[in-house]
C-alpha cells in the first residue's frame, strides 16, 4: 500500500485514521497541538507528528517521509494550514515531484437559518459586539481569542469555551482571560448542556463558527433559540473542491491499487426503528417499544426523551435528518462498525400523529433506496397525549376536531372551535394556553370549558378545568394538552353566500352578492388554495373565499388606503386570520407574496394585461377570474382572450341582476349594472422561441 499522510484537525480526520488502522494500513497523522495528539486513538499502525509547520517545513516533512498521497482533513476555518499544504505540494511539483492532494470535507450545515446574524470575519463580528451590552459566550476557540480581547468593551464581558489543553489555557492567560471567564471543556456538547452554560453565566450573545454537525453547531443554535440569546455566526466560506469520507476511502483505494475495506464493507443488516414513546414517562411505553429500547445498540432522540428511558445503548441527542443521516453514514462506513446494529430513534407521543417522525422516515427511506445507507427501516407507534387526555376525562376523539399548535401557526382557531362541540389541541406550553383563553374571550366564547392536561403521565400530572379567562392567568410552564368543550357550537354553512348588508362598506365599491357567488364558483377552488384578490375593495371576495375553508390562504391586494382599512375591519368582524391585506398596486405588490394557485381580478386600474403577464410568470398553471364593468376593461379582456398561447378553457358569462324594490303595495324590479365574468386557465409555460 502507498504511504499515506493525513493532516488532521477535525473529527473526520481522526475517524479516517481509525478506519485505516482497522484496515491494517500504515499511515502518518499530523496534528498541531498536544491535545490533538491526546484524543487520537493509539494504534501500532498510526504514527503521530505533533507541532505546527510552515510551508517549507511541510514540504520537507513530505519529502523526507516519501509519502505517496496527502489527505487534508484540517478544519475548514484553518485556511492558513490548507494554503501551506497546497503551496508546499505545488512547489514540489515544480521540481518534478507530483503527489496527489485530497481534501476531506466535513459534514456541514444544509442551509442558513433565519434569526441569525452572519459575519464573514471575526473582525466584523467584534465591531458588531462593540455596540451591544451583556455577557458573551465565545465558542470559536482560543486561536482567534486575541481579536476579541482588543476591545476593552468586549473583553470584560467574555466567557470563553476552549479545549482543556495547555496551549488553549496559555492563550487565554496571555489575553488576560482567566478565572471564571474560562470554560475549559471537551465536547461534544448537547443542546441542554449549552443551555445550562448560557443560563449559568447570564449570556446575552452567543458567538460561534458555522462549523457543521461534528462541531456541535446545531446544538449551540438550538440552545440559544430556547433561551432567547442573540446568535452571531462567523460563516465559513465555501471550502472549494473536496470529497466526502466514503469518497476519500475510494480515492485511497484507487491510488493504492488495492482494496483495504474487505472486512469493513458497509453491512446491510443495520436495523433502524423510529419509536413513539408516548407522553414521556416510562410507564407509558408499549411493550414492543420497551423491548426494542432494551435491545438497542444506539439510541437517538431529544435529550428529554433519552433521559426518560433506561438503556445500556450508546446515546446521542440526534433526531433531525441533518443530524441523524451524517451520523449513520459515519458509523456504517467507519472502521468500528459491527454487524446487526440496532438503532432506535425516539419521538414523543405517537409517531404517526403530528410527529417529527414522518420527515425523518422519508429522508431515511430515500437514503436506503438510493443505496447510501444499508438498513431496514420501520416505525413503532406510541400513545398520543390526545388519546391519554381523552381517557382521563372520559371523552371520545373520533368525533372531535384535533389540531396541533405546537410550534406552528394555525389560522382561524376561534373560527374552527366555534363550529365544533369538541376540540383537542396539542400545544407548545403555557403561552399557547394563555393565547387560547384570550382568543376565545375576544371571540365572545367565554362559556367554553377548557380542560388542560399538564405533564401527562408524569408524577406531577394534573387534569384541570378552566374558563377562558382563567386560562389567560396560568403561569406554570410545562407540557400541556387541552380539550375545549363548546356547548353552543353553531353549524358551519357549507356554501359561501354572505349577504351584502353584513359587510362594512362605507363608500368603497363592492362586488355584489350574486356576482360574487358566480365568480367564486368559476374559480374552482381546491383545498389549501392560495388566492390573490386583486383590487379587493371592501374585501368581500377575499372574506367569502377565506370563510369557505380555514386552510385556504387569501391575499387581498388593494392600493387605496381607505379600502385597506375597510378590509381589515371586515377581516376582524368575520374572525378570519387566513386573509392577509396588502396595500399596494398590482402587479408590483405581488412579487413578495407566496405563489398563488388562483387569482380574482375585480379592479385592475387599467393594467389588466400587465397583471396577467406577471401572474402567468409566477404560476403558468394558475386559474383566473376577471370581472369587468366598464367598456374599457371589456375591450382589454377581448384582446387578452385572443391570445391562444396564453390562456385556455375560457368561459365568458354576462350577468345582469335585478332586485325587487317595494313601492307601496307593489314590488318593482330594479336592475343593477351588467357585469362580464371571464374565467380561464393559463396554458402552461411559454413556448420556447426559435432563434
C-alpha positions in Angstrom: 0.0 0.0 0.0 1.1 3.6 -0.7 2.3 5.7 2.2 -0.5 8.0 3.4 -0.1 11.3 5.2 -3.1 12.9 7.0 -3.2 16.4 8.2 -5.9 16.2 10.9 -7.9 18.9 12.8 -11.4 17.6 12.6 -13.4 14.6 13.8 -13.4 13.3 10.3 -9.6 13.3 10.2 -9.5 11.2 13.4 -12.1 8.8 12.1 -10.2 8.4 8.8 -7.1 7.4 10.8 -9.1 4.9 12.9 -10.6 3.5 9.7 -7.2 3.0 8.1 -5.8 1.4 11.2 -8.6 -1.1 11.5 -8.0 -2.0 7.8 -4.3 -2.6 8.8 -3.0 0.4 6.7 0.2 2.1 8.0 -0.1 5.9 7.9 1.1 9.1 9.5 -1.2 11.7 11.0 -0.1 15.4 11.7 -1.7 17.4 14.5 -0.9 20.9 15.6 -1.3 20.6 19.4 -0.6 18.2 22.3 -4.4 18.0 22.8 -4.8 16.9 19.2 -2.4 14.0 19.8 -4.1 13.0 23.1 -7.6 12.5 21.5 -6.2 10.2 18.8 -6.7 6.5 19.1 -3.4 4.8 19.9 -2.5 2.1 17.4 0.8 0.5 16.3 0.0 1.3 12.6 -0.5 5.1 13.4 2.5 7.4 13.5 1.7 10.8 15.0 3.6 14.0 14.3 2.8 16.9 16.7 3.5 20.5 16.1 2.7 23.3 13.6 4.6 23.5 10.4 5.1 26.3 7.8 5.2 25.7 4.0 8.9 24.9 3.9 8.6 22.5 6.8 5.6 20.7 5.3 7.5 20.2 2.0 10.5 18.9 3.9 8.3 16.5 6.0 6.5 15.1 2.9 9.8 14.7 1.0 11.7 13.0 3.9 8.7 10.7 4.6 8.4 9.7 1.0 4.6 10.0 1.1 2.6 9.0 -1.9 -0.7 10.8 -1.1 -1.7 13.7 1.2 -5.1 14.0 2.8 -6.1 17.4 4.1 -8.6 16.9 6.9 -7.9 20.2 8.7 -10.7 22.4 9.9 -12.5 24.5 7.2 -11.6 27.6 9.2 -7.9 26.7 9.3 -7.2 28.5 6.0 -3.5 29.0 6.7 -2.6 25.4 7.1 -4.6 24.4 4.0 -2.8 27.1 2.0 0.6 25.9 3.3 -0.1 22.3 2.4 -1.3 23.2 -1.1 1.6 25.6 -1.7 4.2 23.0 -0.5 2.8 20.4 -2.9 2.8 22.9 -5.8 6.5 23.8 -5.0 7.4 20.1 -5.0 5.5 19.6 -8.3 7.6 22.4 -9.8 10.7 20.4 -9.2 9.2 17.2 -10.6 7.7 15.6 -7.5 3.9 15.1 -8.0 1.9 13.9 -5.0 -2.0 13.6 -5.0 -3.8 16.0 -2.7 -7.2 15.0 -1.3 -9.4 17.4 0.6 -11.7 15.7 3.2 -14.8 17.9 3.6 -16.7 17.7 6.9 -20.4 17.4 7.3 -21.8 20.9 7.0 -24.9 22.9 7.7 -27.5 22.2 5.0 -28.8 25.8 4.9 -28.6 29.1 6.7 -31.2 29.9 9.2 -33.4 32.9 9.8 -32.9 34.9 13.0 -29.1 34.6 13.0 -26.6 37.4 12.2 -23.8 36.2 10.0 -20.3 37.7 9.6 -17.6 36.9 7.1 -14.8 37.6 9.6 -14.1 37.7 13.3 -13.2 41.4 12.9 -16.7 42.2 11.6 -18.2 40.3 14.5 -16.1 42.2 17.0 -17.2 45.5 15.5 -20.9 44.5 15.9 -20.3 43.3 19.5 -18.9 46.7 20.5 -22.4 48.1 20.1 -24.0 45.6 22.4 -24.5 45.1 26.1 -24.5 41.8 28.1 -22.3 38.8 28.6 -20.8 37.0 25.5 -20.2 33.2 25.2 -17.3 32.8 22.7 -17.1 29.3 21.3 -14.8 30.0 18.3 -11.7 28.5 20.1 -8.5 30.0 21.6 -6.6 30.9 18.4 -8.8 33.9 17.5 -9.3 35.0 21.1 -6.9 37.9 20.7 -9.2 39.5 18.1 -12.0 39.8 20.7 -9.7 41.0 23.5 -8.5 44.1 21.5 -11.7 45.9 22.7 -11.9 46.5 26.4 -15.7 47.0 25.9 -15.9 43.3 24.9 -13.1 41.7 26.9 -14.6 42.0 30.4 -17.9 40.6 29.1 -16.4 37.4 27.5 -16.9 33.9 28.7 -14.6 31.7 26.6 -15.2 28.0 26.0 -11.9 26.3 25.0 -10.3 22.9 24.9 -8.7 21.8 28.2 -5.2 21.9 26.8 -2.1 23.7 28.0 -1.9 25.7 24.8 -5.5 26.9 24.9 -5.2 27.9 28.6 -1.9 29.7 27.9 -3.5 31.7 25.1 -6.4 32.7 27.5 -3.9 33.8 30.1 -1.9 35.8 27.6 -5.0 37.8 26.7 -5.9 38.4 30.4 -8.8 36.0 30.3 -8.8 33.8 33.4 -10.8 32.6 36.4 -14.5 32.3 35.8 -14.2 33.7 32.3 -12.6 30.4 31.1 -14.8 27.3 30.5 -12.3 24.6 29.7 -14.3 21.6 28.5 -14.1 19.0 25.7 -17.3 18.3 23.6 -19.5 17.1 22.3 -22.0 19.4 24.0 -25.7 18.7 23.9 -28.2 21.5 23.5 -29.2 21.1 27.1 -25.6 21.5 28.3 -25.2 24.6 26.1 -28.4 25.9 27.6 -27.2 25.3 31.1 -24.0 27.3 30.4 -26.0 30.1 28.9 -28.2 30.4 31.9 -25.4 30.0 34.4 -23.3 32.9 33.0 -26.4 35.0 32.0 -25.3 35.1 28.4 -26.8 37.6 26.1 -24.8 36.8 22.9 -23.5 33.5 21.6 -20.6 33.7 19.1 -19.9 30.5 17.1 -18.5 29.3 13.8 -20.6 27.7 11.1 -18.8 24.5 11.9 -21.2 21.8 10.9 -22.5 18.7 12.7 -19.2 17.5 14.2 -18.6 21.0 15.7 -21.9 20.9 17.6 -23.2 23.9 15.7 -26.9 22.9 15.7 -26.8 22.1 19.5 -25.5 25.7 20.1 -28.1 27.2 17.9 -30.9 25.2 19.5 -29.8 26.2 23.0 -29.5 29.9 22.0 -33.0 29.9 20.5 -34.5 28.3 23.6 -33.0 30.9 25.9 -33.7 33.9 23.6 -30.0 34.6 23.2 -28.8 36.6 20.1 -26.7 34.5 17.8 -23.6 35.8 15.9 -22.1 33.3 13.4 -18.8 33.5 11.7 -19.8 32.0 8.3 -17.3 29.7 6.7 -16.8 30.5 3.0 -17.0 27.6 0.6 -14.2 25.1 1.1 -13.9 24.6 -2.7 -13.3 21.1 -4.1 -13.2 18.2 -1.8 -14.5 14.7 -1.1 -16.8 13.0 1.5 -15.5 10.4 3.9 -16.5 7.5 1.7 -15.2 9.2 -1.5 -11.8 9.7 0.2 -11.6 6.0 1.1 -12.4 5.1 -2.5 -9.7 7.5 -3.8 -7.1 6.0 -1.4 -8.0 2.5 -2.7 -7.6 3.7 -6.3 -4.3 5.3 -5.6 -3.0 2.3 -3.7 -4.2 -0.1 -6.3 -5.8 -2.5 -3.7 -8.9 -2.8 -1.6 -8.4 -2.4 2.1 -12.0 -2.3 3.2 -12.6 -6.1 2.8 -13.5 -6.6 6.5 -15.2 -3.3 6.8 -17.6 -3.3 4.0 -20.9 -1.5 4.6 -23.2 -4.1 6.1 -26.8 -4.5 5.1 -28.1 -5.7 8.4 -28.4 -2.4 10.3 -31.9 -2.1 11.7 -33.4 1.4 12.2 -36.5 1.8 14.3 -38.4 5.0 14.8 -40.3 4.6 18.0 -43.0 6.7 19.6 -42.6 6.7 23.4 -45.9 8.3 24.4 -46.0 11.3 26.7 -42.6 10.6 28.1 -42.8 8.6 31.3 -41.5 5.1 31.1 -44.9 3.7 32.3 -46.5 5.0 29.0 -44.3 2.8 26.7 -45.9 0.0 24.8 -44.3 -3.4 25.4 -42.8 -3.5 21.9 -41.2 -0.1 22.2 -39.9 -1.0 25.6 -38.3 -4.2 24.2 -36.6 -2.5 21.2 -35.2 0.2 23.5 -33.7 -2.5 25.8 -32.2 -4.3 22.7 -30.8 -1.1 21.1 -27.1 -0.7 20.3 -27.6 3.0 19.6 -30.3 5.3 21.0 -31.0 8.6 19.3 -33.6 11.3 20.2 -34.0 14.6 22.1 -32.3 14.8 25.4 -35.6 14.8 27.3 -36.6 11.5 25.7 -33.2 9.9 26.2 -33.3 10.7 29.9 -36.8 9.2 30.2 -35.8 5.6 29.3 -33.4 3.1 30.6 -31.0 1.6 28.2 -27.3 0.5 28.1 -27.1 1.7 24.5 -24.8 4.4 23.2 -26.8 7.6 23.3 -26.7 10.7 21.1 -29.1 13.7 21.1 -29.9 13.5 17.3 -33.4 13.4 16.0 -33.4 15.6 12.9 -32.5 14.3 9.4 -29.5 16.7 9.1 -28.1 15.2 12.3 -29.1 11.6 12.0 -28.1 10.8 8.4 -24.5 12.0 8.6 -24.1 10.1 11.9 -25.4 6.9 10.3 -23.1 7.4 7.3 -20.2 7.7 9.7 -20.9 4.6 11.8 -21.8 2.4 8.8 -18.7 3.3 6.8 -16.4 3.6 9.8 -13.9 1.1 11.0 -15.7 0.3 14.2 -19.0 -0.7 12.6 -20.3 -4.1 13.7 -22.9 -6.3 12.2 -26.5 -6.4 13.5 -26.6 -2.9 14.8 -30.0 -1.8 16.1 -30.5 1.9 16.0 -33.6 3.2 17.8 -34.7 6.9 17.3 -37.2 8.2 19.9 -40.1 10.5 19.3 -42.6 11.9 21.7 -46.3 10.9 21.6 -47.5 8.8 18.7 -45.0 8.5 15.8 -47.9 8.9 13.2 -49.7 11.8 14.9 -48.2 15.4 14.4 -44.8 13.9 14.8 -41.3 14.7 13.5 -41.1 11.0 12.7 -42.6 11.4 9.2 -39.9 13.8 7.6 -37.1 11.7 9.1 -38.7 8.5 7.8 -38.9 10.0 4.3 -35.3 11.1 4.4 -34.0 7.7 5.7 -36.1 5.8 3.1 -34.5 7.9 0.3 -31.0 7.2 1.7 -31.8 3.5 1.8 -33.5 3.3 -1.6 -30.5 5.1 -3.2 -28.0 2.8 -1.5 -26.2 5.3 0.7 -27.4 3.6 3.9 -27.8 -0.2 4.0 -30.5 -0.9 6.6 -34.1 -2.0 7.2 -36.5 0.7 8.5 -39.7 0.6 10.4 -41.9 2.6 12.7 -43.4 1.7 16.1 -46.4 3.8 17.3 -46.8 5.2 20.8 -49.7 6.6 22.8 -50.6 10.2 21.9 -51.3 12.8 24.5 -54.7 13.3 22.9 -55.7 9.6 23.5 -54.3 9.8 27.0 -56.2 13.0 27.9 -59.4 11.7 26.3 -59.2 8.6 28.6 -58.6 10.8 31.6 -61.8 12.8 31.1 -64.0 10.1 29.6 -64.3 11.7 26.2 -64.0 10.2 22.7 -61.9 11.9 20.0 -63.3 10.2 16.9 -66.0 12.9 16.7 -63.8 15.8 17.7 -61.6 18.2 15.9 -57.9 17.6 16.6 -55.3 20.3 15.9 -51.7 21.0 16.8 -50.4 24.5 17.6 -47.1 23.1 18.8 -44.5 25.3 17.1 -46.8 26.2 14.3 -49.4 28.9 13.4 -53.0 27.7 12.9 -55.3 30.1 11.2 -58.8 30.9 12.4 -58.6 28.8 15.6 -61.6 30.6 17.2 -63.5 30.2 13.9 -62.7 26.4 14.0 -63.7 25.9 17.6 -66.9 28.0 17.2 -68.4 25.3 14.9 -67.3 22.2 16.9 -68.6 21.0 20.2 -65.3 19.2 21.0 -61.8 20.2 20.1 -58.5 18.7 21.2 -55.3 20.7 21.0 -51.6 19.8 21.2 -49.7 22.9 22.5 -46.2 24.2 22.9 -46.6 25.3 26.5 -48.4 27.6 28.9 -48.2 30.6 26.4 -50.4 28.7 24.0 -52.9 28.1 26.7 -52.8 31.9 27.6 -53.4 32.8 24.0 -56.2 30.3 23.6 -58.0 31.9 26.5 -57.5 35.3 25.1 -58.7 34.2 21.6 -61.9 32.6 22.9 -62.6 35.6 25.1 -62.2 38.1 22.3 -64.5 35.9 20.1 -67.3 36.1 22.7 -66.9 32.4 23.6 -66.4 32.8 27.4 -68.8 29.9 28.1 -66.5 27.3 26.6 -64.9 24.9 29.1 -61.2 24.2 28.7 -59.7 21.1 30.3 -55.9 21.1 30.5 -53.7 18.0 30.9 -50.5 19.2 32.5 -47.4 16.9 32.4 -49.5 13.9 31.4 -48.1 10.5 32.6 -45.6 12.1 35.0 -45.9 12.3 38.8 -46.8 16.0 38.6 -49.7 15.2 36.2 -52.8 17.4 36.7 -56.1 17.5 34.8 -57.9 20.7 35.5 -61.0 22.6 34.2 -60.8 26.3 33.3 -62.7 29.1 31.8 -61.1 31.1 29.0 -60.4 33.9 31.5 -58.7 31.5 33.9 -56.5 30.2 31.0 -55.2 33.7 30.4 -53.8 33.7 34.0 -52.0 30.4 34.0 -48.3 30.7 34.7 -46.7 27.3 35.3 -44.6 26.2 32.3 -44.6 22.6 31.2 -46.2 20.2 28.7 -49.9 20.9 28.1 -52.6 19.1 26.1 -56.1 20.6 26.2 -59.7 19.8 25.4 -62.2 22.6 24.5 -65.9 21.9 25.1 -68.2 24.3 23.3 -71.8 23.8 24.4 -73.0 26.5 21.9 -71.4 25.2 18.8 -73.0 26.5 15.6 -73.3 24.5 12.5 -71.0 25.8 9.8 -72.6 26.7 6.5 -71.3 24.5 3.6 -71.7 27.1 0.9 -70.5 30.7 0.6 -73.1 33.5 0.3 -72.7 36.3 2.8 -75.4 39.0 2.3 -74.1 42.4 1.1 -75.5 44.1 4.2 -73.2 42.1 6.5 -70.1 43.8 5.2 -68.7 47.1 6.5 -68.7 49.1 3.3 -68.8 52.9 3.6 -68.3 54.4 0.1 -65.9 51.8 -1.2 -67.0 49.8 -4.3 -68.1 46.2 -3.6 -68.7 43.2 -5.8 -72.4 42.4 -5.3 -73.6 39.2 -3.8 -74.9 37.3 -6.9 -71.9 38.4 -9.0 -69.6 37.4 -6.1 -71.1 33.9 -5.8 -70.8 33.1 -9.5 -67.3 34.5 -9.7 -66.1 32.4 -6.8 -67.7 29.3 -8.3 -65.9 29.9 -11.5 -62.5 30.0 -9.6 -62.9 26.2 -8.9 -61.1 26.5 -5.6 -59.3 23.5 -4.1 -58.1 22.6 -0.7 -55.1 24.6 0.6 -55.5 27.1 -2.3 -53.5 30.3 -2.3 -55.7 33.1 -3.8 -54.9 36.7 -4.8 -57.9 39.1 -4.6 -56.6 41.9 -6.8 -58.4 45.3 -6.4 -60.1 43.9 -3.3 -62.2 47.0 -2.5 -64.1 46.1 0.7 -62.6 42.6 0.7 -66.0 40.9 0.1 -64.5 38.3 -2.3 -61.5 37.7 0.0 -63.7 37.3 3.0 -66.1 34.9 1.2 -63.2 32.7 0.0 -61.4 32.6 3.3 -64.7 31.6 5.0 -65.1 28.5 2.8 -62.1 26.8 4.3 -59.6 27.6 7.1 -56.9 26.0 5.1 -57.2 28.5 2.2 -54.8 31.5 2.3 -56.1 34.7 0.7 -54.1 37.9 -0.1 -56.3 40.9 -0.5 -54.3 43.4 -2.7 -55.7 47.0 -2.7 -53.9 50.3 -3.4 -56.5 52.7 -1.8 -55.8 53.3 1.9 -59.5 53.8 2.7 -60.3 50.5 1.2 -57.4 48.7 3.0 -58.8 50.0 6.4 -62.3 48.5 5.4 -60.8 45.1 4.5 -59.1 45.0 7.9 -62.4 45.8 9.7 -64.2 43.1 7.7 -61.4 40.6 8.4 -61.8 41.3 12.1 -65.6 41.2 12.0 -65.7 37.8 10.4 -62.7 36.4 12.6 -60.7 35.3 9.6 -56.9 35.2 10.1 -56.3 33.5 6.8 -56.7 36.8 5.0 -53.6 38.9 4.5 -54.1 42.5 3.5 -51.5 44.0 1.1 -51.6 47.8 0.5 -50.1 48.1 -3.0 -50.7 48.4 -6.7 -50.7 45.3 -8.8 -48.6 43.7 -10.2 -45.8 45.3 -8.1 -47.4 44.2 -4.8 -47.5 40.6 -5.8 -43.7 40.0 -6.1 -43.1 39.2 -2.4 -46.2 37.0 -1.9 -46.3 33.2 -1.9 -47.2 31.8 -5.3 -50.9 31.8 -5.9 -52.9 28.9 -7.3 -55.9 31.1 -8.1 -56.5 34.8 -8.8 -59.6 37.0 -8.9 -59.2 40.4 -10.5 -62.0 42.8 -9.5 -60.1 46.0 -10.3 -57.0 46.4 -12.5 -56.6 50.2 -12.7 -56.2 49.9 -16.5 -53.3 47.4 -16.1 -55.1 44.1 -16.8 -52.7 42.8 -19.4 -49.6 43.7 -17.3 -51.1 42.0 -14.2 -52.0 38.8 -16.2 -48.5 38.6 -17.7 -47.0 38.8 -14.2 -49.4 36.2 -12.8 -48.5 33.8 -15.6 -44.8 34.2 -14.9 -45.5 33.4 -11.2 -47.6 30.3 -11.9 -48.2 29.1 -15.5 -51.0 26.8 -14.3 -53.0 29.4 -12.4 -56.8 29.7 -12.5 -58.0 33.2 -13.1 -61.4 35.0 -12.9 -61.8 38.6 -14.1 -64.8 40.9 -13.6 -65.4 43.7 -16.0 -68.0 46.5 -15.7 -66.5 49.3 -17.8 -66.3 49.2 -21.6 -62.5 49.8 -21.3 -62.0 46.7 -19.2 -64.2 44.7 -21.6 -62.1 45.8 -24.5 -58.9 44.8 -22.7 -60.4 41.4 -21.9 -61.3 40.9 -25.5 -57.7 41.5 -26.5 -56.4 39.0 -23.9 -58.9 36.3 -25.0 -57.5 36.4 -28.5 -54.1 35.3 -27.2 -54.4 31.5 -27.7 -50.8 30.9 -26.5 -51.6 32.5 -23.1 -55.0 31.1 -21.9 -57.2 28.1 -22.4 -60.7 26.8 -21.4 -62.1 30.3 -21.2 -65.6 30.9 -20.1 -67.4 34.2 -20.5 -70.6 35.0 -18.7 -72.6 38.2 -18.6 -74.8 38.7 -15.6 -77.4 41.4 -15.0 -79.1 41.2 -11.7 -82.4 42.8 -10.9 -83.6 43.3 -7.3 -87.2 43.8 -6.2 -87.9 47.1 -4.5 -91.2 47.7 -2.7 -93.2 50.7 -3.9 -96.4 50.9 -1.9 -98.3 47.6 -2.4 -96.1 46.6 -5.4 -92.7 45.1 -5.9 -90.8 46.6 -8.8 -87.7 45.1 -10.3 -84.7 47.4 -10.3 -81.7 46.4 -12.4 -78.0 46.6 -11.4 -75.2 47.3 -13.9 -74.4 44.3 -16.2 -71.1 42.5 -15.3 -68.9 40.4 -17.5 -67.3 37.4 -15.8 -64.4 35.9 -17.7 -62.8 32.7 -16.3 -59.8 30.8 -17.8 -56.6 28.8 -17.0 -53.2 29.8 -18.2 -51.9 27.3 -20.7 -48.6 26.4 -19.0 -45.2 27.7 -19.7 -44.4 29.9 -22.7 -43.2 28.0 -25.7 -39.5 28.4 -26.5 -38.9 30.8 -29.3 -36.7 29.7 -32.2 -33.7 31.9 -33.0 
